[in-house]
């Protein structure tokens, strides 16, 4: 089965993951997010029962 031959594809996969991990990921993580997360106080809502018009 030739599709199971890892000869060229394994090295391509390793090189792409190394490129991502060593070059692209630090660049992406250095960006600051525009919306910083804030702690919100939870709000409770009062549920009203639904009145069905046909009952």
Buried (B, 14 or more C-beta within 10 A) or exposed (E): EEEEEEEEEEEEEEEEEEEEEEEEEEEEEEEEEEEEEEEEEEEEEEEEEEEEEEE
